[in-house]
Amino acid sequence: MAEPGATAEERRPDPNERLVKIFDSEEESEAMVVKGLLDSAGIENDLASASLLQDAFPGMGGMIILVRGEDAEKARGLIGEYRRPAADSADVQDDDETQG
């Protein structure tokens, strides 16, 4: 993955670079949200179709997100944090409803 603002020579991908799949989803919208999360954290990523059939049958096959191997742990941590608040807020809401 290339650095922003780099020259054409510097933008060439390293063919030996190890990319790791850190996320997959059947929902393109969910994948786009996660991609935005990673982008905002400065983690370069690549959103790709999980299936070659995606072009012929949109919505089939899902989406995957790849990151550099050295960024995988940080990216997974961010995704985990993103998913956690939804569950925590549901617990708080349930507690509020039982008290009222």
Summary of the structure (lengths in Angstrom):
residues: 100
radius of gyration: 17.5
end to end distance: 52.3
largest distance: 63.6
contacts: 234
relative contact order: 0.17
helix: 51%
strand: 18%
